[in-house]
Amino acid sequence: MAMLDRSLSVSPFCSSAAGHAGPGPGVHRERVSAEDLRPYQRPRPISPSPSGEMGEHCCSTQLIDGDGVFNVAGIESFMKTAKLAECGLSYAMVSIMGPQSSGKSTLLNHLFHTNFREMDALRGRSQTTKGIWLARCANIEPSTLVMDLEGTDGRERGEDDTAFEKQSALFALAISDIVLINMWCHDIGREQAANKPLLKTVFQVMMRLFSPRKTTLLFVIRDKTKTPLENLEPVLREDIQKIWDSVPKPHAHKETPLSEFFNVEVVALSSYEEKEELFKEQVASLRQRFFHSIAPGGLAGDRRGVVPASGFSFSAQQIWKVIKENKDLDLPAHKVMVATVRCEEIANEKLVYLRADVEWLQLEEVVQLDIVPGFGKKLTAILDKYLSGYDMEAIYFDEVVRTAKRQELESKLLEMVHPAYQSMLGHLRSKTLDDFKEAFDKALERGEGFAVAARACIQSFMLKFEKGCEDAAIEQAKWDPSKVRDKLRRDIDAHVASVCAARLSELSAQYEGQLNKALAEPVEALLDAATDDTWPAIRKLLQRETKSAISGFSSSLSAYDIDQAITDQMLAKLEEYARNVVESKAKEEAGRVLIRMKDRFATLFSRDSDSMPRVWTGKEDIRAITKTARSASLKLLSVMAAIRLDDVTDNVENTLSLALVDTAKSSTANRSIQSSDPLASSSWEEVQPTKTLITPVQCKSLWRQFKAETEYTVTQAIAAQEANKRNNNWLPPPWAILAILVLGFNEFMTLLRNPLYLAVIFVAFLVGKAIWVQLDISGEFRNGALPGLLSLSTKFLPTVMNILKRLADEGQRPAAPETRRNPELDSKSFRNGVYHNSTSDASSNISSSESGAEYSSPLTQ
């Protein structure tokens, strides 16, 4: 428990940033190892900054420990605490490297208000920072991350153990936008100081491991002397340029200046121990340069290849993994191992040079788009250049290793260029296929026979493809283009087959369309006529059109050079199609047979021989007309009942006539004998089931429905005939007239003796006539006696009252013989005075809606 308390008291993750992130010089601090701190290495916020300002908190974590193990859990927790994933591309990465105990952590804590552990000067100079530590700066925009690297040239690791120093420096350069190089002022101008060996190694290896990125190198000169910075900076820049010039570079970057990859800045700071206040002022001034550092004109304003903040953790892990696995930083001593590494390095360099070779890149780019003439010769020359170069550089190494690595190099080179070779063959195949299609189509358009044109084009273009393959061949490889050649032949054959199938399909569709046009409408017209010659006419039409179509189709098929069996099959299919057209049309018409029957019945029943509408005057024989119309409809049913494309007679019409028309007679004659129903079956005698359109049972059902739906028409005709007879015979029978004369003789003589009675009777007649006309009594009784009486009972009294009122008004009005009244207005006012409901309006004969004629009452006259 005491150990835990002591660890927490000195942990850099929970110390305050007020004044210092840790104790300053002269303050006793107990040293704690990385192993003691490892359980507590998690991001933790700290308190206010040294300037006393409150704002953002700093959090930190150990990114890589002293053994080179990447702290995956720590970086993930750090990213969540710092909310780094929300920054997108708006963040900056700063790192610092330099000799051990050179005040790197102290500079970072004052410059960025971080909480890195600082050295206790009273206890002597020793290693303080072990591994690589990461912290988030407080109160700087954009969000800035700082890495504190383990110092170089430390006695703890020894003289020979410099691998981690190189790896950490390379790691910092790989992921940082700004790298602070902490160095003493008195080291400037020295060959083995100012991190020169380390920087040289880092430059050389970085060019091979990573894509170059723009990094700002900020050299911080500590404990500046009286020598002006203007005199120190040129010396330092000259040393850096010499290091850059001495680093081997890929061919593509042979002449690339240092400024293409690095921005070099130099600043100088006074001694922290001797001039602390001046040091703090200079650090505060330097801190301002890190605000908006990634904006144009900032310290890292022209950086490149930035990884989004959400991918920083994964990117850092992968970069460290690559650095850890790089064997160049740990050279083997054995001769064979040296030869292996060096030959592999030379081979890899040749691969890198080939990838950057302008001629190869241009060739690769062009071959992705189209055929390259002389492709094989060009690619052979490029490969030979790099294989010869390998032989010259590796000639003094072990022969076995050299030969094996050359074979590997040749294999990798061929593997690299093989996709381009495949692209070349692919373009060659596509071009040959497209040219074949175009030439083949043109040959067909010129009218050449299909088979002749196909054979000629295939032979010509396969030969053209063979010549193209020879031009694309590479001397270093014996690649066989037979697979591409076979695929081309399959594609050509497939295209010929598809064109043949398409043309045969178009040809079949053309003749089928001709047959459909020649058969469908004529068959429909013949079936609609429904006579004894309907099916013989259809058979004759089918034979004539089928023979004509097959003759033309057979002639067209001769140009395709197809098997006779296939030809016979296609001709039979066309003949079968013609029969199917007729049968389909017959089935279609059979589905509308009831409508056809009713239409035929209505035509024959409602119109005379001159196609004029019948007027039922009472002289027509409705029974005979009905029988004729039904017989014609039955004829239509019998024609539609079966398909008769074969010249075979059947008994369908007689069966229907016997069962449906003569049913009444046969039932009367054989009332006591129960005979079998000839329509109680699902098939016709002498008719195949496949040729049956309407079964006997269906015929019986259709006939019953037909009679039910046409019965109303016949009933209406009979009713109209009887009504016409009644309307034309208003006189009573002769015996009634005689009885009136005999029985009414005395009354007649009384009228003659007293003319007053005659006047009263005349007036009563006029009033009765007016009431008769106004009430439309004859019209009311057309719907029956009871409805007529009920209707008249409701209208009688209002009608009489209106007539009397009208008469009274006419008597009181003064005479105006010179003024002629408008009879239409009189009629309208009269109607308005009489009709008070819609029922009497509809039944009145005063005015006609069609002619506009008016009727004037005798009383009014």
Steps between C-alpha positions, in 0.01 A plus 500: 500500500792732575644421157169593338485832686856584401431416137193718490683788657750514219293378205524746207137437413350660804745781579390861478616726222488808715843659487666169401374170374741352751743630763757746376874491550615446854179330613541146622304243301498125549574310185246239394565244228275440198408161643363667815296748294362258243179414693418872517585602147166636394404850376410735779422873492710752685428835656553855373793600279819669634361837396208447730240486221215260533380317188568172334663220696809309399502122496790268427598135465804287428475410130797260476687359799875462533489149350330622183152362587217712361238592764185423300259530792660824613473674161140391459411638844697815423307562179169467681607731784642763266205458257754484221267327255286815482786711364500361144805651327517799733779384728880529513765250612814632673794292628834574659828312493848571619769385738411359838462753782495793256179643647254366241221426748552831677471685169180316406339560839560874477427525128181291485393486867540123509591284800800297380739383773811714540848414626597571860826692460595456868510123460730511197454464124317181411231367270161653582280419200494135400332402176265742321234706683201676343302795634230738384587868527280735695342813353652484152303503178492283302518198729871422539659171611856488636735200515789495748767257377757322708829687487783380281852412599395384846725289717207279609474338154871491437711589202392213274126497572395782269223313311217643712639851466499469120158337495342763725657784299377344176155452656487865602595619151245267341195625690588856607419826328756689711815344653690694766876421493628591848873577491760689698637819361861386546435184285446702182786436256599167652498189283380254766258729675160650431354157415678495162559121478149428613347753261702357209380146570141617538505689168642199315260240636193723486543546123464125460227428749248777463344719242671840549295753695565866574639532853618812684833454682518762776855507643489638856841629610519479882710713732571756232836681541599846393545383141212650300243263353570649158848348518393164640212429261703487172743248650215280617320515167820414316548191718141390434540544124819291504315221677221515243739495205681196636184291536442255208168573333275318252542593138177697500630725783864516396492875445226581748603782739467476877227764495275260310469278809604723791454855622799593715449759776750610766430667837722568801409496871691630801605280788209386717709477815688828463241722330167338590280807445656574160465132411129508584445814294675346200299177541175697521593681178582167334166358620313757291648348183314174572161668489336423162814311406331310216350809338670636185813682614518308830779275617338201327289688249623300199492152653394201286357153551307576816317207657153584638497517878267201529764282332800632696514205740499235227743699286749537786481127580568397141789745459663376818450139388676570169785676680542215751515240220758690292821293490708792367533636853659177628761382245607133526868410529511173314624506140205313356257710697674812377481375146136405548404838641705699252388306193142523618550870555642544153217295355244706692666816379465378144136429566459847645684653205278308260190623680632856461632452146340760277518285190336206679234719660413652164489156340284366784264795479462480124450122496212537746319703239584350163730279295868605503690421177836335575394425858713185530824667385452805722425296811790259428742794486372643830532168684846432354620841627417420863618139488834611357526767767444239770774279353749786506428604861481148647797347317729488811250329732451128556416335167231269633324782681549733207350252252205418726422866559529570127243232430275649767553845350420373151190324633386818678572712196300266279225489759496879501475531122273200447179701556614738227562202269155366583352843434678504165356160407161609632500813284623293207220250551237774543626689195505184289152408616364850431663507156356157428152611599525811284636311197245222544210747518623681190531172312142413590383848400665454161278198447759225544374166618506456877710184505747624236552834676550333839771260377694771316497745791597239760803386303619855432474636852644197680811542285509870594485409871792258464719777356400731787602236757842466340549877521407501873730208598778566759842331470545445874168310525349218302143592563244300305215705348296190417242568772433847361495357147247234602288761674507714186388205289221423746391863495501505119304176481257629763453822305441311174253274678321794661479687167375183332241444773393864490463500123314169500278633777433818300431289193260277692332802658467660157321200348297445815389862482401452137300191591335672794400794283377275218297268723376680814256752355366280216437214746319737734280622213423146387411388852278803544308407184443143635366320195533144373808606297683666792744222589566386141585861416730520804677175399553628148634832630737323742643269236559782253673736743705224667632372168603850395679572832686166512624543145652842575638391839671192354666711232635743762639220721717361220756782547575405864653154435318335788409134537207367305346368819503849651356642178216244501439576868472875436267446202281271708499758777384768254223273371396425856498872573254557216263239644542654845402842363175358367432297812580794729268725305228232510543465878489876537179523301352201688550694823272773359243263347216610730553863403511401134178298535315786667625746239386273217161444667455874557590574139261247348218560750506879511565567132321390185650360182598850390688556830242756607375510862175307545183682608267261679164595334320179580541339161840336572536133590717534810515125554642435154745789527618374840551149368702625204724717718559221751581254224763735365647540850500123542687472171766735635527286816545183300776657287685620808465171689803325345813560289459338159837550331502133395251400233290285733121523529324515834145503634525805728239714323239224483555414865455860608193544281343184629576573865429872511255599223288185471491435874136609539370273226692198613396553862134529399509189286688296760366648817467166667842377389808642662765525227873567551638854451747508205670810650571336835861436401839670511600406145354475152478186298754490214682807645831472686511656848793722394288638214199572721440866567160479671387174660137377470436588863632849445287533186192413700589751769574769240172436322306521825672830583446622145127427512466663840675818384307523170160411649454855618546632145230266370265592787550867432422449133178314583399768748573774248291320238203464735528863614503611140186303436323656797607851405366458149154371611315771707146415386297260712381174348199514260265336749585771754417772250167335419415469869578868557271601216211284623529571870584871464222593255278660768786707642593616151142619435500684835809692396342596173190633679700707754806678348610610848599145582700492184692815602570355847619174346721694258656699784550180701665343196743791469589487870540124487716525188721758671532280809574196277777690320646657815506171691621294200266221604592270211869538584444428868318173426780369278681386814195312630159570649596522868803730453291718266215537754743584782674761288172660381361512854786721612484735198123527436394762756797741445447480125124582524567791739765647268267473198218678687738769624626549146146537369418754772808706421418498130144622572613795712772618255380785259483413133785626279417402144784700344772344719620159393633295783797272474360148496826362632487722809138407558586141473790540743293687757229247459743224569639682798157538636413135455809289571623500855695171517751310288270206441230703317775691314645182359163360390349817348448532125464879505850551364731264309868504603615402154291727270406786732133489387231627741146374552224754578201387698156536335386690807768762447405533139 
